Amino acid sequence: MNSYKAGNTIRITAEFRDFANNLSDPTLIQFKVYSQSYNLVGTFSVDTISMKSSTGVYFYDYTIPATGYTNQKMYYEFYGEVSGSPSLNRGSFKVIFAE
């Protein structure tokens, strides 16, 4: 698991695939962050033009809160719909104050 300093901005990426496992551009993309206890910290819109690396690959630059989450695991989720079906990408990272 990756560790990042509180207050830093990190880039998180996700790939969306169709049922044939081909990269596919989703609709209704959102980025969500949850605390270690699975409480929603925030929901953010993903711009399908400026936050797109290539077909089916999107990113969000998330600024970790400077306080309140140090030494905790945080979870993130990309949500999108591919051909009308939900597609989720989840992961986690640890928040540290210093190395």
C-alpha positions as CSV (number, residue, x, y, z in Angstrom):
1,M,0.0,0.0,0.0
2,N,1.3,3.4,-0.9
3,S,1.8,6.1,1.8
4,Y,1.3,9.8,1.2
5,K,1.9,12.9,3.4
6,A,-1.1,14.7,4.7
7,G,-1.7,17.9,2.7
8,N,-0.2,16.5,-0.5
9,T,-1.9,16.2,-3.8
10,I,-1.8,12.8,-5.4
11,R,-2.9,11.6,-8.8
12,I,-5.1,8.5,-8.8
13,T,-5.9,6.7,-12.1
14,A,-8.5,4.1,-13.1
15,E,-9.2,2.0,-16.1
16,F,-12.8,1.3,-17.3
17,R,-13.4,-1.8,-19.4
18,D,-16.4,-3.3,-21.2
19,F,-17.6,-6.9,-20.9
20,A,-15.1,-7.9,-23.7
21,N,-12.3,-6.5,-21.5
22,N,-11.6,-3.6,-23.9
23,L,-10.9,-0.1,-22.6
24,S,-14.1,1.9,-22.9
25,D,-15.1,5.4,-22.0
26,P,-17.7,5.5,-19.3
27,T,-20.4,8.0,-18.6
28,L,-21.4,9.6,-15.2
29,I,-17.8,9.3,-13.8
30,Q,-17.4,10.2,-10.1
31,F,-14.5,10.0,-7.7
32,K,-15.2,9.3,-4.0
33,V,-13.0,9.1,-1.0
34,Y,-13.8,7.3,2.2
35,S,-12.2,7.3,5.7
36,Q,-10.7,4.3,7.4
37,S,-14.1,3.6,8.9
38,Y,-15.8,3.8,5.4
39,N,-17.4,7.2,6.0
40,L,-17.7,9.3,2.9
41,V,-15.1,12.1,2.9
42,G,-16.1,13.6,-0.4
43,T,-17.6,13.0,-3.9
44,F,-16.0,14.7,-6.9
45,S,-16.9,15.0,-10.5
46,V,-14.4,13.8,-13.1
47,D,-14.2,15.9,-16.3
48,T,-14.3,13.4,-19.2
49,I,-12.2,15.7,-21.3
50,S,-9.4,17.2,-19.1
51,M,-9.1,14.2,-16.8
52,K,-8.8,11.6,-19.5
53,S,-5.4,10.1,-20.3
54,S,-6.6,7.9,-23.1
55,T,-9.6,5.8,-24.0
56,G,-11.0,4.3,-20.8
57,V,-8.2,5.7,-18.6
58,Y,-9.1,8.6,-16.3
59,F,-7.4,10.3,-13.3
60,Y,-8.3,12.6,-10.4
61,D,-5.8,14.9,-8.6
62,Y,-6.9,14.5,-4.9
63,T,-5.5,16.8,-2.2
64,I,-5.4,14.8,1.0
65,P,-6.8,16.7,4.0
66,A,-3.9,18.2,6.1
67,T,-5.5,17.1,9.3
68,G,-7.8,14.5,10.6
69,Y,-6.6,11.4,8.8
70,T,-2.9,11.0,9.7
71,N,-1.8,7.4,10.3
72,Q,-5.1,6.1,8.8
73,K,-5.9,4.2,5.7
74,M,-8.2,6.0,3.2
75,Y,-10.2,4.4,0.4
76,Y,-11.0,5.7,-3.0
77,E,-13.5,4.7,-5.6
78,F,-14.0,5.6,-9.3
79,Y,-17.5,5.1,-10.5
80,G,-18.6,5.1,-14.1
81,E,-21.2,3.5,-16.3
82,V,-20.0,1.4,-19.3
83,S,-22.9,0.5,-21.7
84,G,-25.4,1.4,-18.9
85,S,-23.8,-0.9,-16.3
86,P,-21.9,0.3,-13.2
87,S,-18.2,-0.1,-13.3
88,L,-16.2,0.4,-10.1
89,N,-12.4,0.8,-9.4
90,R,-11.4,0.9,-5.8
91,G,-8.1,1.2,-3.9
92,S,-6.5,2.6,-0.8
93,F,-3.6,4.5,0.5
94,K,-2.2,5.4,3.9
95,V,-1.9,9.0,5.2
96,I,1.3,9.9,7.1
97,F,2.6,13.1,8.6
98,A,6.3,12.5,7.8
99,E,8.5,9.6,6.7
